[in-house]
């Protein structure tokens, strides 16, 4: 009988699928953006909104990056463009991953 996968392990497995490893203990500054690769190789940043392509993987990667953070910087421009933006996480698996793998019990500031 196979053992049940914990919520934190399920997040680690998704991150390994995306990145080849679980970045839970990585340190340093991380800047996360949504971009697409243009034919000439450039990586223009996408403005997320109703006309941008929806990507569950991108949304998960952003939320996981936030769960790794000590602090999240949100610019005035983002607040003007997205007045309802929030960084609160409600997903139990991501919260468990933050506690168990990242070693941070409190939410990012």
N, C-alpha and C positions, 0 to 999 in steps of 0.2 A: 504494500500500500504506500503510495507516494505521500510525502508530507506536504501540508498546505504551505503555500508561499505567503510570507508576511507582507503586509502593505508596503513596508519600506523596501523589501526585496523586490517587489513588483516594479517599483520606481527605479531601483538600481538596474534591473534587467532592461527596462526601456531605455535608460541612459546608455547602457553598454551597447544596445542595438544602434543607437544614434551615433555615439562617439567612440565606441570600441573599449571604453572603460567607464567606470562610475566616477565622476568628478567631485564626489562629496567632500573629499579632503584637500582639493586643490586650493591654493591660496593666491592672492593677488587681485588686482583690479580686473573686472570683467565688464565689457561693454557689449550689450546684446542688441542687435537690430535685425529686422527682416529685410532681406535683399534678394535680388535675382541676378543671375549672371548674364550680362549682355553678350551678344555675339563677339564683341571685341575683347571680352574678358573682364570688363569693368563690373563692379558690384554696386549698382545704384540702390540706395535705401528706399524701401517701399513705405509710403504713408498708409498706415493701416486705416481702413474705413470701409464703407459699404461697397465701394468699387474695387477694392483689393481682393486678391484670391484668398479664400479661407484655407487655413492649413492646421489641422489638429496637431500635427507634429511640431510646427512652429509655436503654437500656443503652449504645448507641453514644455518645450525647451525653454521658453521665456519664463514660465511659472517655476520650473526647476531652478533656473538661474536665480530667480528672486529668492527661492528657499535656501540657496547657498549663501546669500548675502548677509552682511552685518548691517548694511544701510543701502537704501535705494535713493538715488538722486532723480528727482523729477523736475524738469525745467519749467519755467513759467510758460514757455511756448506750448509745451505739452498740456499744461493745465488749461490754457486758453483754448487749444484745439480739442481737448478731450475733458471737458469740465466734470464728467462723471467718473473719471479714472480712479481706480482703487487698486491697492496692492495687497489687500486682505486675501488670504488663501483659506478656502473652505474644504479643499480636498483632503480627506483623512490620510490617504496614502502619502501625499507630498508632505503633510505635516509630520507624519511618522518618520519619513525619510530624513527630514530636517533634524528631528530629535535624535534618532538612532544612528544615522550615518554621518551627518554633518556635525553633530554634537552641539547643536544650538536649540535651546528650549524656547527662548523668547522669539517673537517675530522680528523681522528686520525693521530698523528704524527708518 
